[in-house]
Amino acid sequence: MGLKIRKIVFPLALFLSDIFAVYISFIFAYWVRFHSGFLQIPKGIPPFDLYHTAIMVVILLWIIIFVYTGFYEERKIDIFNEFLKILKGVFLGTVLIAAITFLYRDFTFSRLMLSIAFIISTIIIFCFHEIIRVTDSYIGNFLLGTHKILVLGEGKIATDIKKILKHKKNFEVHYSHFTDDNHLKTFIVEKGINEVIFSKSQISHDEILKISSICEDFGVDFRFVPDVLELTRGEIVIDEFIGIPVLRFKSISLYGWNFFIKRLMDISVSIIIFSIFAVPLSVIAILIKISDGGNVFFLHRNMVGHRWKRFSIFKFRTMIPNPEKEFSKEEILHLSTRRGEKAKYDPRITKIGSFLRRFSLDELPQFINVLRGEMSIVGPRPQTVKEAETFGEAGKRRFKVLPGITGLC
């Protein structure tokens, strides 16, 4: 539980501190530029209210940039790389503001003030980040407990990891060479493990995926030291948090702050879609209803979603009511799969249905599923129960996230 709280509180603390840091940086830069007496003011002092309003816009734009440049990801990196990450984010924000003020002629930030703000923001944000990290390391350990690590596996590298971790006072380290499911689950629960480091001389793909999946289900971080050939497979992140390079999967699931941001975007976009297309959607619904008196929506039932939860997908009905009564199972099978492809002509599809399918308008009601929290706008394609049961360990990882209206697979 402590780790889950940290995954929310720590990024939130960074987020709020960045808002405050950007605000005071620009206020201080305004004072240095126009009121400190250090610099000449050939064109007079601009009104503070105008600059204050512009600063609010700057904060919003910069925070968006900070989110997308990884400011709030849980990564254990050294001070130098932390500074470079902040420098990159502040630089991109400064360039964006400079570009906007160049295009928007009614109001222009003082270029010198923007340069001063760039320097001050970088320093203050970096200081705040380091203060929060130190606070998290010491006070976080005191309030939420020590970070507990399980070194799993055997071999020379596992032995080296054990020796290194002995000198890490902030960690409570446990060891085990048993990798079966029940033993690992019991160990995680009984010891309150926050992180698993897996190392073994011979590692199978299925074994890595199995252990990674168990850790993800329990909200436990998973890192591993694989065979050299594993470097070419999957999304892997190099991490040097214990002083030597270890590798970990980029988690498929979204937790805490990242999940909140994605969910907020899904809800916002869905509301915008329904607001903009309210009239066209109503017209489509009326046309479907008056064409044959059947239901407006078709529910694609028994779909498997996030963490194997069953749900039904909303779509505009594009076929005649009760097509199974009009056509035999053999005819339906023939129409649905002709050498693996859908038949070009399907007598079950209505005229309005043909139009909706042509432009994919029949899928717009899936935004209802997004609002209900059953789907996301972007994600893996939803699967039926029969399809899901055929997947191996790698395929099952798609159920760690919400299925999407659109996606690559």
N, C-alpha and C positions, 0 to 999 in steps of 0.2 A: 504493500500500500504506500510505503514511504517513497518508493521510486516513482510510482504513478503520480503522487502529489508533486514531486520534484519536476516531472516532465511537464506539468502545467504551470507551477509557481515560478520556476526558473525562467522559462521563456517569457512569461507574463511580466516578471520583474524587469527583464531586459527591455521588453517592449515599452513599458511605462517610463523607464529611465531614459530611453532614446527620445521619446516625445518631449520630456522635460529638458534633456540635454540640447536638442535642436532649438527649442524655444529660447532658453537662456543664452545659447551661443549667438543667435541672431540679435537678441536684445543687446547683448554685450558688444557685438560687432557694430550695431547702430550707434551705441554710445562712443566707441573708439573712433568711428569714422566722423561723427558729426559733433560730439560734445566733449571729447577728451582734451582737445586743444593740441593734440600731436600732429594733426594733419590739416592742411589748408582746405577751405570750403569755398571754392570760386563761385558756385551757383546757388549758395544759400542752403539753409537747413530745411529739408523736406518735412512735411507734417508726420509726426509719429503714428497717428491713427492710420494713415494710408499704408505705412510700412507694417504696422501690426496686423492689419487685415491680410496683407500679402504673406506674412510669416505663417499664418494659419494654413494657407494653401501650400506653402513650402513643407510644413510638417506632414500634411496628408500625402503629398507626392513622395517625400523622402521615405516615409514609413512603408509605402507600397514597394519602393525600390529595396529597402532593407529586407523586407519579407522575401522578395524574389532573389536576393543575392545570398540568402542563407544565414542571416543574422541570428535567427532564433532556432536553428537546428541544433540538436543535442550532439555536439562534436567536441571531443577532447583534443584540442590542439594547443600548441605552445604559444607563448606570449607574442613572439614575432609574427607568426602566421595570423594570430588574432588581430594584431595591428594592421597587417596587410589587408585582411578581409574588411575591416572598418574603413580603411583608406579607400579601398575600391568602391564601397557603397556610398561614401560621402562624395567621392569624386564624380560618380555617375549622377548623383543628386544635384551637385553643383552645375554640371554640364547641362542637365535638363532645365534647370531654372534659368541659366544663361540663355539657352535656346528659346525658351518661352518669352523671356523679356525682350529678346531681339525681335521676335515675330509680333509681339503685342506692344504696339508703339504708344498706347495711352499711358502706360506706366513702365518705368525702367528701374530696376534695382541698380544702386550704385555698384559698378564693377569692382571698385576697391573694397566696398563693404562685403561683397560676395566672396572675395578672396580672403578677407579677414575671417568671415564666418566659416569658410572651408577649413582654415587652420584651427580655429577655436573648436569647431564641432568635432573634428577628428580627435583632438586631445581630450575633450570632455567626455565624449562617447567611450573612448578607450578606457579612461579612468573609471567611469561608471561600470563598464563591463567587468573590469578586473576586480573592483570592489564587490560586485555581486557574485563573481566566481569564488572569491576568497570566502565571502559570507556563506555561500552555499556549501563550501568544503567543510567549514568548521561548525557554524551554527546549524547548518542543515544536518550534519552528522549527529550533533547533540540532540536536536529536536526529532528528527525522523529516523535516526539510527545509522550505523555505519554501512557503507556500501559493501555488500556481501558477494564474493565471487566464487564460483565453482570452476576449478580447473578439471576438465573432463578428458579422459583418455590416457595414453601412455606413450612412452618413447623419449628420445633425447630432448626434443623441443619442449615437451610437457614438463620435463625435469628442470630445464632452464627457466621456464616461466615460473615454476614454484620458487626457485631461488631468488628471482627478481622480486616477486611479490612479497617475499618475507620482509623486505626493507620498506614496503609501502605501508605507513602507519594508518592511512585513511581507509584501508581495505581490511575486511575480515575474509580470509581465504580458506576455502575448503577444497578437498581433493577426492576424486573418485575415478576409477577406470571402468566402471560398469556403465554401459550406454543403452541398456534396454529401457523401454518406455516407462514401465511401472517404477523402476528404481529412480529414474531421472525425475519423474513427476513427484514422487514421495520426497526426494531430497530437496527439491525446490520449495515444496510446501512446508516441510518440517523445519528447514534451516532458514527460510525466508530469503532465498537466493535472489539477487538483483541482476546477476550477469553470469553467463556461462562462456568459458573459453575452452574450445574443443581442439584437441591436437591428438593425432594418431598417425602412425607410420604409413598405414594403408587405409585410405578413406574412400568408401563408395559414395556415389552421388546420392543414392537413396538414403544413406545413413545421415549425411549432412542435412538433406532436406527434412528428414524426419525429426532430427534434434532441433533444427531451426524452427520447424512448425510448432513443436511442443513449447519452446521458449516463447514464441510469439503469442501462443494461446494464453500463457501465464503472464504476459507483459514483461518478460525477462529479456534483456539484451543478449545477443548471441554473437560471438566472435570465434573465428577458427583459423588454424594454421594448416592449410591443405597441402596436398601433393602439388608439385610444380605444374602439372597439367591442368589443375583446377583454375589456374590464373586466366585461362582463356574462356571460362564459362561464367555466365551470369553477371549480375551487377554486384561488383565487389568494391569495398572501400578499404584503403590502406590506413591503418590506425596505429599510432605509436604511443599510446597513452601509458604503457608500462615500460617504455624505453627501447623496445624492439618492435619491428613491424609485425603486426598481426592483421588478419583480414576478417572482414565481417560482411554479411549480406546487407544491402540497403533494404530495410524493412518494407514489405509490400503494404502492410496495414498502416493506417494513419492514426496517430494517437494525439491526445491533448490538443495543443495549440494548432497543429497542422490540420487535424480533423475538423476543428472548429472553423478555421478559415475556409476550408473546402466546402463544408456544409453551409456556411453563410453565403458563399458564392452560388452554390446550387439553388438555395432558396431565393436569393435575390434575382438571379437570372430567370427562374421559373415564374416568379411574380411578374417580372417585366414582360416575359413572353405572353402570359395570359392577359396582361393589361393591354398590350399592343394589338394582339390578335383576338381580342374578346368578340368583336363583331364577326370576323370571318369564321371563327370556331362555332359561333352560334348558328350562322348560316349553314355550315356543313352539317351540324347536328340536326337542324330542321329538315334539310334535304334528305338525309338518311332516313329520318322518321317518316316523312310523307311519301317516300318512294315505295315502301312496302309495309309500313306500320311496325317493323321490327325494332329491336333494341338499338339505341344509338351506339353503344359501346360493345366491343368484344373483349372478354376477359380471357387472356391466355393463362390458364391455371397451372398449378404445380411447377412453378419455376423456382430454381434454387438461387438464393441470393447470398448476402453477407453472412458468413459463418453458418452456412447451410440452412438458413431460415427460408421457409416456403412462402411464396407470395404470388399474386396474380398481376399480370401486366395489362394496363388499360390501353386499348387501341380503338380507333373508330372502326365500326363494323364495315367490312368491304364485301362480304359474301351474303347470299340470300339467307333468310332465317331458316334454321334447322336444315343445313345442307345434307346432313347424314340421313335424313328421311327421303330426300330426293335422289340420292346416289348411293350405290352399294359400296361396301368397304373396298372391293376390288377396283371400282371406278375411281374412288377417291385416291387410293394408292397409286393408280396409274397416272392420275392428274398431278399428284404431288411430286412423284419421282419418276422421271423419264430419263433413264441413263444418268441418274444423279442430278438432273436439272429439272426445274419447274417447267411445266407445259406452257407454251406460249399462249394458248387459248384455254381458259378455264371457265366453263359455263356456270360455275358457282359464283363467280365474281359479278357484282352489280355494275351498272354503268358509272354511278357515282364512285363506287369502290375502285374501279379501274383508274379513274382520274386521281383519286387519293393515293393509290399505290404508285402511280407514275411519278408523282412529285413527293412521295414519302410523307404526305400530310396525315396519313392514317396513324402515324407514330407520335403526333403531337400530344395526345392525351397521356403519354408516358411521363410528362412533366407532373402529372398528378402523383405518380409513384415517387418522383423526386421530392415533392412536398411532403409526402408521407414518410420519407426516410427509407424507402425500400430500394431506391436506385439513385445514381448520381448522373450528372450530365455526361461526364467522361469516365469510362471504365470498361472492363471486359464485358463481352456480350453475355446476356443472361442465358443460363442453361436450363434445359428440362431435367427432371429427376433422372430419367433414363440416360441422358448424356452425361450427367455429373457422376453417375455410378461407374462409368467406364474409365474415368480419369485416374492416372497414377499420381505419385507424390508431387511431381512437378506441376501437373495440371490442377491439382486441388488447391494450389496456392492462390489461384484466382478468386477463391471464395473468402480470402482474407480481406477483400475490399468490396465496396458496393458495386454491383453491376451497373453498366452505363448505357445511356441512350445511344451514344456513339463511342467508338474506340477502335483500337487496332486489331483486337481478336475477340 
